[in-house]
Amino acid sequence: MNDSYTLTIPDTVRASGMSRSRVYTLLNEGELQAIRVGRRTLVLNSSLREFIDRQPRAIINRSPAGVAA
């Protein structure tokens, strides 16, 4: 992930793998924090990292080839 203090919306989308709409939803819900600089919305990198850290870990069970799950 980018080491800068803030991320633009497109950078947040690329860094997180979330859609632009999801990023704006999380901003509106207060799950991500951002600042405004002129017309630009900049997401705090620390806020994105904390959000990702709060998410449950995925458990992926892979079956061996040829064995039905």
Backbone bond lengths (Angstrom), bond angles and torsions (degrees), N, CA, C in turn:
res aa  C-N    CA-C-N  psi(-1)  N-CA   C-N-CA  omega(-1)  CA-C   N-CA-C  phi
1 M - - - 1.452 - - 1.518 108.05 -
2 N 1.298 116.38 151.85 1.453 123.77 179.93 1.528 110.33 -57.65
3 D 1.339 117.45 140.72 1.465 121.17 -179.13 1.520 113.37 -94.86
4 S 1.339 118.47 5.12 1.456 119.84 178.84 1.529 109.89 -72.23
5 Y 1.306 116.21 163.46 1.457 122.95 -177.53 1.530 111.48 -68.08
6 T 1.343 116.24 -36.10 1.461 121.33 -179.94 1.520 110.56 -131.07
7 L 1.331 114.94 161.16 1.459 122.09 178.26 1.523 108.78 -129.28
8 T 1.319 116.57 139.70 1.461 119.30 171.78 1.529 107.84 -69.03
9 I 1.319 116.89 168.91 1.464 120.07 177.95 1.529 110.33 -60.56
10 P 1.344 119.28 -48.30 1.472 118.02 178.02 1.533 113.29 -59.59
11 D 1.330 117.46 -37.33 1.469 120.25 177.41 1.527 111.26 -67.46
12 T 1.335 116.91 -36.72 1.464 121.39 177.41 1.523 110.16 -64.29
13 V 1.332 116.21 -41.91 1.465 121.13 178.22 1.528 109.74 -61.38
14 R 1.333 117.13 -47.41 1.473 120.52 -179.59 1.526 111.60 -64.79
15 A 1.325 117.14 -43.23 1.465 121.00 -176.12 1.526 112.17 -68.81
16 S 1.327 116.89 -33.75 1.468 120.46 -174.21 1.518 113.83 -96.68
17 G 1.317 117.17 -25.04 1.455 120.08 -174.21 1.521 112.98 80.99
18 M 1.325 117.49 4.16 1.462 121.41 177.87 1.521 109.72 -87.26
19 S 1.319 116.31 161.19 1.457 120.37 176.96 1.528 109.62 -76.32
20 R 1.324 114.83 161.49 1.466 121.03 176.94 1.533 109.93 -59.82
21 S 1.320 116.32 -42.17 1.468 120.73 179.74 1.524 111.08 -61.24
22 R 1.336 116.35 -42.14 1.474 120.55 179.84 1.525 110.63 -64.25
23 V 1.321 117.19 -40.29 1.469 120.63 178.56 1.527 109.84 -61.28
24 Y 1.333 117.64 -46.60 1.470 120.07 178.79 1.526 111.70 -64.58
25 T 1.332 117.64 -37.01 1.469 120.66 176.58 1.524 110.06 -61.38
26 L 1.327 116.90 -45.72 1.465 120.59 179.89 1.531 111.43 -64.59
27 L 1.314 117.29 -35.36 1.466 120.53 175.64 1.526 110.41 -64.70
28 N 1.336 116.22 -45.00 1.471 120.39 -179.64 1.525 112.25 -66.08
29 E 1.344 116.95 -31.47 1.468 121.32 179.45 1.528 112.01 -83.38
30 G 1.325 117.54 -6.37 1.463 120.68 -179.54 1.521 113.60 82.70
31 E 1.331 117.28 8.58 1.465 121.05 179.05 1.523 111.66 -75.02
32 L 1.331 116.90 -28.78 1.457 123.00 174.30 1.518 107.98 -119.91
33 Q 1.319 116.33 147.30 1.458 121.31 178.47 1.517 109.87 -109.39
34 A 1.322 115.22 142.83 1.460 120.53 -179.67 1.518 109.83 -143.81
35 I 1.318 114.61 165.10 1.462 121.22 173.75 1.526 107.21 -123.10
36 R 1.310 115.68 160.15 1.461 120.87 174.83 1.519 108.03 -109.05
37 V 1.309 116.35 131.18 1.453 122.82 173.90 1.523 105.06 -125.09
38 G 1.312 115.82 102.33 1.456 119.46 -172.30 1.516 108.62 64.22
39 R 1.329 116.57 -123.77 1.463 120.91 179.17 1.515 112.34 -94.55
40 R 1.326 116.82 -3.32 1.466 120.74 -176.30 1.524 111.53 -88.32
41 T 1.317 115.55 138.70 1.458 122.44 172.43 1.515 106.88 -101.25
42 L 1.312 116.99 123.78 1.460 122.42 -179.42 1.522 109.40 -118.57
43 V 1.313 115.83 120.71 1.463 122.41 -179.05 1.526 108.03 -82.86
44 L 1.325 115.98 133.95 1.466 119.73 176.89 1.522 108.59 -70.00
45 N 1.313 115.70 124.95 1.459 121.78 -179.05 1.531 110.11 -57.19
46 S 1.321 116.64 -41.04 1.467 120.11 -179.65 1.528 110.81 -62.57
47 S 1.325 116.99 -35.31 1.461 121.31 178.82 1.529 110.71 -66.38
48 L 1.331 116.91 -41.63 1.461 120.58 178.26 1.524 110.37 -65.17
49 R 1.320 117.26 -43.44 1.470 120.77 178.92 1.527 110.97 -61.68
50 E 1.328 116.95 -43.49 1.470 120.72 179.50 1.525 110.94 -65.00
51 F 1.333 117.41 -39.98 1.457 120.84 177.84 1.526 110.14 -60.49
52 I 1.316 116.83 -47.58 1.462 121.22 -179.58 1.526 110.60 -62.71
53 D 1.326 117.40 -40.69 1.463 120.88 179.45 1.525 112.52 -64.40
54 R 1.339 118.16 -28.46 1.473 122.26 -179.63 1.523 113.33 -78.39
55 Q 1.318 117.43 -13.67 1.468 120.35 -176.25 1.522 110.83 -76.38
56 P 1.346 116.52 144.48 1.467 119.23 178.63 1.525 110.52 -65.38
57 R 1.283 115.36 147.58 1.460 121.23 179.39 1.517 110.17 -77.25
58 A 1.310 116.00 140.07 1.463 121.62 179.32 1.519 109.54 -78.50
59 I 1.312 115.11 139.46 1.464 121.02 174.19 1.520 106.33 -112.19
60 I 1.310 115.56 116.34 1.455 120.12 -177.12 1.514 108.34 -115.07
61 N 1.327 114.66 115.38 1.473 120.78 178.22 1.511 107.88 -97.76
62 R 1.291 116.27 118.51 1.464 120.67 177.04 1.516 108.65 -105.47
63 S 1.332 115.46 127.76 1.457 118.45 176.06 1.521 108.68 -88.72
64 P 1.308 115.76 150.18 1.462 118.78 176.07 1.520 111.07 -59.38
65 A 1.308 117.18 153.19 1.470 121.53 -179.19 1.514 110.67 -56.30
66 G 1.327 115.95 134.37 1.458 121.02 177.57 1.509 114.76 86.10
67 V 1.347 118.23 -3.59 1.469 121.47 179.99 1.524 108.28 -108.18
68 A 1.316 116.45 126.49 1.456 121.00 -179.87 1.523 109.80 -69.04
69 A 1.307 115.39 144.27 1.455 120.77 -178.94 1.500 112.28 -80.48
